[in-house]
Amino acid sequence: MRKHKKAIGLIAFVVIGYLLINIKAVIYGVQQGAGQVEVLWNAQDIDDLLIDPNFPDSTKEKFKYIAEVKAFSEEFLGLKQTENYSTFYDQKGKPILWVVTASPEFEIKAYEWSFPIAGSFPYKGAFNIENAKKEKAEMDSKGYDTELDEVNAWSTLGWFKDPVLSSMLQRGPGSLAELIIHESVHATLYVKDSATFNENLASFIGKLGAQEFLAYKFGKQSEELKNYRASFVRRNDYKDFLREEINDLNDFYKNMDSTLTIEFKRALKTQKINEIKEGLFKIDFFSNSLKGREWLREVEFNNAYFSGFSTYSSDLPKLERQLQTEFDGDLKKMVTSFKEKYESL
């Protein structure tokens, strides 16, 4: 009995010690859990809404469309069958989740937050805007470039039943299909401590999978498919341009004279980033230069922005080559192979 009590005491000591050492992570986990529970608890069953005569028919059609996208992605893309998107959460026009990203002042490298079990992530989410602002301010005070963004979709990686969010329903057919497939990729495969791989893969399969779905549902010559493809022609030009500029900027930082004052380094950095902004006009990225100027004033180009871009887009060309050379352009073969190759959370 005495040994038994000692064992219990030792376990309690270890647990308490762990909680004290990781108190910030524990508090954060409780806050995130409460936010997630609030969403899940207040989500409505879509089957009930479909038979509710008072619920808008236009929204019911969106629900049916999402169900079609999900079924297609499971059958033709090899994504995991889940109960996701069988419930609906009405945000009532309000954002509910924000993420903070950070990067060193003179290096494009995402700062990573580490969490027990889940691993490391190059972003930190918050269901409370004040908590998100506090996290951003803390990283600012440490000298990092930071960015705070609203999030309108996320995946719980199959741990919970992800709902359809009301903000999703504002998207067009192609964008909505891409979003559902993107998040479904995360529920299928999410490799621990490999956010860049995970996000690039989801972005890649989301975009190509959406095209396959639109061709399947509306036809290869449909307006829906043509409009969707037209919508990301400029996005692709932007991504190609920015990938190259980020590589150049990284080299610029590495070769920067270490004897320069911090003020002079910052001036050189500002000049370099302004050159990147002007480069967008040289490649005719903006169809309207005035609106382009307005957009650039709203979006803070800094290392946090560039590292966030890389998390989602740096490896897309490599994945395209891999799809064609290893899988003969077959997305389902690619997904199946990756599921067998990698261990998912």
FIPARO-11607 format. One line per 10 residues: number of its first residue (from 0); for each residue x, y, z of C-alpha. Coordinates in steps of 0.2 Angstrom, whole numbers, plus 5000, padded with zeros to 4 digits. Last residue first. Layout:
<marvos>
NUM	X,Y,Z  ...
</marvos>
This chain:
<marvos>
344	4991,5065,4817  4995,5057,4800  5009,5045,4796  5016,5047,4779  5020,5035,4765  5003,5026,4764  4993,5041,4764  5005,5050,4752  5002,5036,4739  4984,5036,4740
334	4983,5055,4738  4995,5054,4723  4985,5040,4715  4969,5050,4718  4977,5065,4710  4981,5056,4694  4993,5067,4683  5003,5052,4678  5007,5048,4697  5026,5050,4698
324	5031,5062,4684  5015,5072,4682  5010,5073,4701  5028,5076,4706  5031,5090,4694  5015,5098,4701  5020,5095,4719  5037,5104,4715  5028,5119,4707  5017,5120,4723
314	5031,5120,4735  5032,5138,4741  5013,5141,4741  5005,5139,4758  5019,5140,4771  5028,5151,4758  5014,5164,4759  5015,5164,4778  5034,5167,4777  5031,5182,4765
304	5018,5190,4776  5028,5187,4792  5043,5194,4783  5034,5210,4779  5022,5217,4766  5008,5225,4776  4992,5223,4766  4980,5238,4767  4992,5250,4758  4995,5237,4745
294	4977,5235,4742  4974,5253,4740  4988,5254,4727  4981,5240,4717  4964,5248,4718  4972,5263,4709  4982,5252,4697  4966,5243,4691  4970,5227,4682  4983,5224,4695
284	4996,5210,4691  5003,5220,4676  5020,5212,4678  5028,5229,4681  5014,5234,4693  5018,5219,4704  5036,5225,4703  5032,5241,4712  5028,5231,4728  5044,5221,4727
274	5054,5237,4725  5045,5244,4741  5051,5228,4750  5069,5232,4745  5068,5250,4750  5060,5245,4767  5074,5232,4770  5087,5245,4766  5080,5257,4778  5079,5243,4791
264	5097,5239,4789  5101,5257,4791  5092,5259,4807  5100,5243,4814  5117,5250,4810  5128,5241,4797  5142,5230,4803  5133,5214,4798  5133,5219,4780  5118,5211,4772
254	5122,5195,4762  5110,5184,4771  5096,5197,4770  5098,5200,4752  5098,5181,4748  5082,5180,4757  5075,5194,4747  5080,5186,4731  5071,5170,4736  5056,5179,4742
244	5056,5189,4725  5056,5172,4715  5041,5165,4725  5032,5182,4724  5032,5182,4705  5026,5164,4703  5013,5167,4717  5007,5183,4708  5006,5175,4691  4996,5160,4699
234	4984,5172,4707  4982,5182,4691  4976,5165,4682  4967,5161,4698  4950,5168,4694  4951,5164,4675  4951,5145,4680  4936,5148,4691  4926,5157,4678  4930,5144,4665
224	4925,5130,4677  4908,5138,4681  4905,5144,4663  4905,5126,4658  4916,5119,4644  4922,5104,4654  4905,5100,4661  4895,5106,4676  4897,5092,4689  4912,5083,4683
214	4921,5098,4676  4918,5108,4692  4924,5093,4702  4940,5091,4692  4943,5110,4694  4940,5109,4712  4952,5094,4714  4966,5104,4705  4964,5119,4717  4961,5109,4733
204	4975,5096,4729  4988,5110,4728  4982,5120,4743  4981,5105,4754  4998,5099,4748  5005,5116,4751  4997,5117,4768  5003,5100,4774  5021,5102,4767  5023,5119,4775
194	5015,5113,4791  5027,5098,4794  5028,5097,4813  5016,5082,4813  5010,5076,4796  4992,5080,4792  4983,5068,4780  4964,5065,4778  4957,5078,4789  4969,5090,4781
184	4965,5085,4764  4946,5088,4768  4951,5106,4773  4958,5109,4755  4943,5100,4747  4930,5111,4756  4940,5127,4752  4942,5122,4733  4924,5118,4731  4919,5134,4739
174	4931,5144,4727  4925,5135,4712  4906,5137,4715  4907,5155,4722  4910,5160,4740  4898,5168,4752  4893,5151,4759  4909,5149,4768  4906,5164,4779  4891,5154,4786
164	4902,5140,4793  4899,5122,4788  4904,5112,4803  4919,5101,4807  4915,5086,4816  4929,5084,4829  4946,5075,4830  4946,5073,4811  4960,5085,4808  4951,5099,4817
154	4951,5109,4800  4949,5127,4798  4939,5140,4788  4936,5159,4788  4952,5164,4797  4955,5183,4801  4973,5188,4799  4986,5196,4811  5004,5198,4804  5020,5200,4813
144	5038,5205,4810  5048,5200,4826  5057,5211,4838  5052,5203,4854  5040,5217,4857  5031,5213,4841  5029,5195,4846  5021,5200,4862  5010,5212,4853  5004,5199,4841
134	5000,5187,4856  4990,5201,4864  4981,5205,4847  4976,5187,4846  4970,5186,4864  4960,5202,4861  4952,5194,4845  4946,5179,4854  4944,5163,4845  4963,5162,4844
124	4975,5154,4832  4994,5153,4832  5004,5151,4816  5020,5142,4810  5014,5126,4819  5024,5114,4830  5018,5098,4838  5000,5092,4841  5005,5081,4856  5010,5096,4867
114	5010,5112,4858  5025,5121,4849  5023,5139,4841  5034,5141,4826  5042,5157,4820  5041,5157,4801  5058,5160,4792  5060,5175,4780  5075,5183,4789  5079,5201,4794
104	5066,5205,4806  5063,5187,4812  5046,5180,4807  5028,5179,4815  5011,5173,4811  4995,5177,4821  4979,5168,4817  4961,5174,4820  4945,5165,4823  4926,5169,4825
94	4923,5183,4812  4905,5190,4813  4891,5190,4800  4879,5180,4811  4893,5167,4813  4879,5153,4809  4887,5136,4812  4880,5122,4801  4882,5103,4803  4885,5089,4791
84	4901,5097,4785  4912,5084,4792  4905,5067,4796  4921,5059,4788  4927,5048,4773  4945,5051,4770  4951,5058,4753  4954,5047,4739  4951,5060,4725  4937,5052,4715
74	4926,5044,4729  4930,5055,4744  4933,5071,4735  4917,5068,4725  4907,5065,4741  4913,5081,4749  4910,5091,4733  4892,5084,4732  4889,5088,4751  4895,5106,4748
64	4882,5108,4734  4868,5101,4745  4872,5113,4758  4873,5128,4745  4856,5122,4739  4849,5123,4757  4856,5141,4758  4847,5146,4743  4831,5138,4749  4831,5149,4765
54	4826,5140,4781  4807,5143,4786  4801,5126,4778  4814,5117,4789  4817,5100,4780  4835,5105,4774  4838,5113,4791  4836,5096,4800  4848,5087,4789  4860,5101,4791
44	4861,5098,4810  4864,5114,4819  4881,5120,4826  4879,5129,4843  4889,5115,4853  4902,5113,4840  4906,5132,4839  4906,5135,4857  4916,5119,4860  4929,5126,4848
34	4930,5142,4858  4931,5133,4874  4945,5121,4867  4955,5136,4861  4954,5144,4878  4959,5128,4887  4973,5125,4876  4980,5142,4878  4979,5140,4897  4988,5124,4896
24	5001,5131,4884  5004,5145,4895  5006,5133,4910  5019,5122,4902  5031,5121,4916  5017,5122,4929  5007,5109,4921  5022,5097,4919  5027,5099,4937  5009,5095,4942
14	5009,5080,4932  5026,5074,4938  5021,5077,4956  5005,5068,4954  5014,5053,4946  5026,5053,4960  5012,5054,4973  5003,5040,4965  5018,5029,4965  5022,5033,4983
4	5004,5028,4988  5006,5011,4979  5023,5009,4987  5014,5012,5004  5000,5000,5000
</marvos>
